[in-house]
Amino acid sequence: MHIRLSTEERQVEIVEAALRLACESSPALITTADIATAIGVTQGAVFKHFPTKDAIWLAAMRWVRETLLHKVRAAAEEAATPVDALAGMFRAHVEFVIAHPGVPRFIFHELQQPADSAAKLEVRGVLQGYRKLLLGQLAESIEQRQVSTDLDPEAAATSFIGLIQGLVMQSMLTGKPAAMRQQANAIFALYRRGLGEAR
């Protein structure tokens, strides 16, 4: 007998199932029938909560936006210095991907689409919000003279995101997301060195 869940709980279950399925399959190939099977309900039950598959992906991306940004923001707030905040954000992002390896596949899939779907716009919102957090920490690092005072914050933010994307792509190729954890500290140490000392 399947446990009766509230609408909100069922929606979360559907979103989580969709992201889990994205670990093994291209988001384009995942059907609402696949999602229904994964959580043990009928396809009609899925449509009761989401009218289309696109609506599921939009909800998934909103969940990613709220969850990821909350985690990196919390990591930054717990740090003693702006540079430590960057380190905390890096680790928090890596741990998020390890816990939810289907998320990068979904994000890459959406960004490759030629049309601006609601989910793709949500992906852009995630990246913009993330970049804003990064630029804030980088500006504080420069102001507090923890890094080179002639550091280019925009380039530094792009490099930060690029390093994480590189780790993610490597983990997708090897099929071993947890391996990111071992490499993250060394990669961030190189990044930190690149930020330079204030002068």
C-alpha positions as a LaTeX table, in Angstrom:
\begin{tabular}{lrrr}
\hline
Residue & $x$ (\AA) & $y$ (\AA) & $z$ (\AA) \\
\hline
Met1 & 0.00 & 0.00 & 0.00 \\
His2 & 1.42 & 3.37 & $-1.02$ \\
Ile3 & 1.63 & 6.03 & 1.66 \\
Arg4 & $-0.71$ & 8.95 & 1.05 \\
Leu5 & 1.30 & 12.14 & 0.81 \\
Ser6 & 0.25 & 15.77 & 0.81 \\
Thr7 & 0.35 & 17.62 & $-2.52$ \\
Glu8 & 3.58 & 19.39 & $-1.54$ \\
Glu9 & 5.23 & 16.14 & $-0.37$ \\
Arg10 & 4.22 & 14.35 & $-3.56$ \\
Gln11 & 5.55 & 17.18 & $-5.70$ \\
Val12 & 8.90 & 17.01 & $-3.88$ \\
Glu13 & 8.95 & 13.22 & $-4.35$ \\
Ile14 & 8.32 & 13.61 & $-8.08$ \\
Val15 & 11.07 & 16.23 & $-8.45$ \\
Glu16 & 13.56 & 14.12 & $-6.48$ \\
Ala17 & 12.73 & 11.06 & $-8.60$ \\
Ala18 & 13.23 & 13.03 & $-11.83$ \\
Leu19 & 16.64 & 14.25 & $-10.67$ \\
Arg20 & 17.65 & 10.73 & $-9.58$ \\
Leu21 & 16.69 & 9.38 & $-13.01$ \\
Ala22 & 18.84 & 12.10 & $-14.60$ \\
Cys23 & 21.88 & 10.41 & $-13.01$ \\
Glu24 & 21.50 & 7.48 & $-15.40$ \\
Ser25 & 19.67 & 8.89 & $-18.40$ \\
Ser26 & 19.50 & 12.03 & $-20.53$ \\
Pro27 & 16.71 & 14.32 & $-19.25$ \\
Ala28 & 15.34 & 14.36 & $-22.82$ \\
Leu29 & 14.70 & 10.60 & $-22.60$ \\
Ile30 & 13.06 & 10.57 & $-19.17$ \\
Thr31 & 9.27 & 10.22 & $-19.41$ \\
Thr32 & 6.52 & 10.90 & $-16.91$ \\
Ala33 & 5.89 & 7.14 & $-17.01$ \\
Asp34 & 9.50 & 6.58 & $-15.86$ \\
Ile35 & 8.99 & 9.03 & $-13.00$ \\
Ala36 & 5.70 & 7.40 & $-12.01$ \\
Thr37 & 7.33 & 3.95 & $-11.97$ \\
Ala38 & 10.24 & 5.27 & $-9.87$ \\
Ile39 & 7.91 & 6.39 & $-7.07$ \\
Gly40 & 5.32 & 3.64 & $-7.46$ \\
Val41 & 2.32 & 5.63 & $-8.65$ \\
Thr42 & 0.35 & 5.86 & $-11.88$ \\
Gln43 & 1.23 & 8.30 & $-14.63$ \\
Gly44 & $-2.13$ & 9.96 & $-13.95$ \\
Ala45 & $-1.03$ & 10.61 & $-10.36$ \\
Val46 & 2.04 & 12.43 & $-11.67$ \\
Phe47 & $-0.11$ & 14.57 & $-14.00$ \\
Lys48 & $-2.36$ & 15.40 & $-11.06$ \\
His49 & 0.55 & 17.35 & $-9.57$ \\
Phe50 & 2.31 & 18.54 & $-12.76$ \\
Pro51 & 0.47 & 19.11 & $-16.07$ \\
Thr52 & 3.58 & 18.40 & $-18.22$ \\
Lys53 & 7.11 & 17.07 & $-18.00$ \\
Asp54 & 8.34 & 20.63 & $-18.57$ \\
Ala55 & 6.50 & 21.66 & $-15.40$ \\
Ile56 & 8.40 & 18.97 & $-13.49$ \\
Trp57 & 11.73 & 20.24 & $-14.82$ \\
Leu58 & 10.81 & 23.80 & $-13.93$ \\
Ala59 & 9.97 & 22.71 & $-10.37$ \\
Ala60 & 13.24 & 20.76 & $-10.26$ \\
Met61 & 15.22 & 23.81 & $-11.30$ \\
Arg62 & 13.47 & 25.98 & $-8.72$ \\
Trp63 & 14.38 & 23.40 & $-6.09$ \\
Val64 & 18.02 & 23.49 & $-7.26$ \\
Arg65 & 18.04 & 27.27 & $-7.17$ \\
Glu66 & 16.69 & 27.46 & $-3.63$ \\
Thr67 & 18.74 & 24.56 & $-2.25$ \\
Leu68 & 22.11 & 25.26 & $-3.85$ \\
Leu69 & 22.04 & 29.01 & $-3.20$ \\
His70 & 20.95 & 28.38 & 0.41 \\
Lys71 & 23.85 & 25.97 & 0.95 \\
Val72 & 26.55 & 28.19 & $-0.53$ \\
Arg73 & 25.17 & 31.26 & 1.24 \\
Ala74 & 25.12 & 29.42 & 4.57 \\
Ala75 & 28.71 & 28.24 & 4.02 \\
Ala76 & 29.81 & 31.81 & 3.31 \\
Glu77 & 28.06 & 33.17 & 6.41 \\
Glu78 & 29.77 & 30.62 & 8.66 \\
Ala79 & 33.27 & 31.63 & 7.50 \\
Ala80 & 35.55 & 33.95 & 9.44 \\
Thr81 & 36.96 & 35.77 & 6.39 \\
Pro82 & 35.82 & 36.41 & 2.79 \\
Val83 & 38.49 & 34.07 & 1.37 \\
Asp84 & 37.41 & 31.36 & 3.81 \\
Ala85 & 33.86 & 32.04 & 2.64 \\
Leu86 & 34.93 & 31.29 & $-0.94$ \\
Ala87 & 36.49 & 28.03 & 0.25 \\
Gly88 & 33.29 & 27.14 & 2.09 \\
Met89 & 31.17 & 27.91 & $-0.98$ \\
Phe90 & 33.42 & 25.73 & $-3.12$ \\
Arg91 & 33.15 & 22.78 & $-0.73$ \\
Ala92 & 29.38 & 23.25 & $-0.31$ \\
His93 & 28.87 & 23.22 & $-4.08$ \\
Val94 & 30.99 & 20.08 & $-4.48$ \\
Glu95 & 29.05 & 18.31 & $-1.71$ \\
Phe96 & 25.76 & 19.35 & $-3.34$ \\
Val97 & 26.78 & 17.77 & $-6.65$ \\
Ile98 & 27.96 & 14.59 & $-4.92$ \\
Ala99 & 24.59 & 14.33 & $-3.17$ \\
His100 & 22.60 & 15.18 & $-6.35$ \\
Pro101 & 24.64 & 14.00 & $-9.38$ \\
Gly102 & 21.63 & 14.25 & $-11.70$ \\
Val103 & 21.48 & 18.04 & $-11.30$ \\
Pro104 & 24.47 & 18.90 & $-13.55$ \\
Arg105 & 23.12 & 16.66 & $-16.30$ \\
Phe106 & 19.83 & 18.52 & $-16.16$ \\
Ile107 & 21.50 & 21.94 & $-16.12$ \\
Phe108 & 23.73 & 21.10 & $-19.11$ \\
His109 & 20.72 & 19.69 & $-20.95$ \\
Glu110 & 18.68 & 22.86 & $-20.43$ \\
Leu111 & 21.52 & 25.18 & $-21.44$ \\
Gln112 & 21.92 & 23.30 & $-24.72$ \\
Gln113 & 18.31 & 23.92 & $-25.73$ \\
Pro114 & 17.92 & 26.62 & $-28.43$ \\
Ala115 & 14.66 & 27.98 & $-27.00$ \\
Asp116 & 14.35 & 29.94 & $-23.77$ \\
Ser117 & 12.12 & 27.61 & $-21.76$ \\
Ala118 & 10.98 & 28.52 & $-18.25$ \\
Ala119 & 13.42 & 25.92 & $-16.87$ \\
Lys120 & 16.30 & 27.41 & $-18.89$ \\
Leu121 & 15.48 & 30.86 & $-17.52$ \\
Glu122 & 15.53 & 29.35 & $-14.03$ \\
Val123 & 18.99 & 27.91 & $-14.73$ \\
Arg124 & 20.15 & 31.38 & $-15.70$ \\
Gly125 & 18.67 & 32.66 & $-12.46$ \\
Val126 & 20.73 & 30.13 & $-10.51$ \\
Leu127 & 23.92 & 31.16 & $-12.29$ \\
Gln128 & 23.22 & 34.88 & $-11.85$ \\
Gly129 & 22.42 & 34.50 & $-8.16$ \\
Tyr130 & 25.53 & 32.37 & $-7.64$ \\
Arg131 & 27.74 & 34.86 & $-9.48$ \\
Lys132 & 26.37 & 37.73 & $-7.39$ \\
Leu133 & 27.32 & 35.88 & $-4.18$ \\
Leu134 & 30.80 & 35.21 & $-5.55$ \\
Leu135 & 31.38 & 38.81 & $-6.61$ \\
Gly136 & 30.32 & 40.01 & $-3.16$ \\
Gln137 & 32.87 & 37.77 & $-1.44$ \\
Leu138 & 35.59 & 38.70 & $-3.92$ \\
Ala139 & 34.91 & 42.42 & $-3.42$ \\
Glu140 & 35.19 & 41.98 & 0.35 \\
Ser141 & 38.42 & 39.99 & $-0.10$ \\
Ile142 & 39.93 & 42.89 & $-2.06$ \\
Glu143 & 38.59 & 45.49 & 0.39 \\
Gln144 & 40.07 & 43.62 & 3.35 \\
Arg145 & 43.32 & 43.17 & 1.41 \\
Gln146 & 43.24 & 39.40 & 1.67 \\
Val147 & 43.96 & 39.07 & $-2.03$ \\
Ser148 & 45.75 & 41.11 & $-4.66$ \\
Thr149 & 44.25 & 44.59 & $-4.78$ \\
Asp150 & 44.36 & 44.57 & $-8.58$ \\
Leu151 & 42.42 & 41.29 & $-8.81$ \\
Asp152 & 39.75 & 41.26 & $-11.53$ \\
Pro153 & 36.60 & 40.08 & $-9.66$ \\
Glu154 & 34.72 & 39.16 & $-12.85$ \\
Ala155 & 37.58 & 36.96 & $-14.08$ \\
Ala156 & 38.00 & 35.45 & $-10.61$ \\
Ala157 & 34.27 & 34.60 & $-10.43$ \\
Thr158 & 34.38 & 33.01 & $-13.89$ \\
Ser159 & 37.44 & 30.96 & $-12.86$ \\
Phe160 & 35.72 & 29.78 & $-9.66$ \\
Ile161 & 32.67 & 28.54 & $-11.58$ \\
Gly162 & 34.87 & 27.04 & $-14.30$ \\
Leu163 & 36.86 & 24.99 & $-11.79$ \\
Ile164 & 33.67 & 23.50 & $-10.35$ \\
Gln165 & 32.34 & 22.78 & $-13.84$ \\
Gly166 & 35.61 & 21.03 & $-14.67$ \\
Leu167 & 35.34 & 18.83 & $-11.58$ \\
Val168 & 31.71 & 18.07 & $-12.42$ \\
Met169 & 32.50 & 17.14 & $-16.03$ \\
Gln170 & 35.33 & 14.85 & $-14.89$ \\
Ser171 & 33.03 & 13.16 & $-12.37$ \\
Met172 & 30.42 & 12.64 & $-15.09$ \\
Leu173 & 33.01 & 11.05 & $-17.37$ \\
Thr174 & 34.28 & 8.69 & $-14.67$ \\
Gly175 & 30.86 & 8.04 & $-13.14$ \\
Lys176 & 32.35 & 8.69 & $-9.69$ \\
Pro177 & 30.89 & 11.91 & $-8.24$ \\
Ala178 & 32.42 & 11.28 & $-4.79$ \\
Ala179 & 35.91 & 11.54 & $-6.32$ \\
Met180 & 35.29 & 15.30 & $-6.51$ \\
Arg181 & 35.69 & 15.49 & $-2.75$ \\
Gln182 & 39.29 & 14.25 & $-2.89$ \\
Gln183 & 40.28 & 16.74 & $-5.56$ \\
Ala184 & 38.34 & 19.78 & $-4.35$ \\
Asn185 & 40.79 & 20.94 & $-1.66$ \\
Ala186 & 43.81 & 20.77 & $-3.97$ \\
Ile187 & 41.94 & 22.52 & $-6.77$ \\
Phe188 & 40.76 & 25.30 & $-4.46$ \\
Ala189 & 44.29 & 25.69 & $-3.05$ \\
Leu190 & 45.50 & 26.45 & $-6.59$ \\
Tyr191 & 42.65 & 28.92 & $-7.06$ \\
Arg192 & 43.43 & 30.62 & $-3.75$ \\
Arg193 & 47.06 & 30.98 & $-4.79$ \\
Gly194 & 45.89 & 32.55 & $-8.03$ \\
Leu195 & 43.99 & 35.23 & $-6.10$ \\
Gly196 & 47.35 & 36.49 & $-4.90$ \\
Glu197 & 48.44 & 38.32 & $-1.77$ \\
Ala198 & 47.43 & 41.93 & $-1.24$ \\
Arg199 & 50.10 & 44.40 & $-2.26$ \\
\hline
\end{tabular}
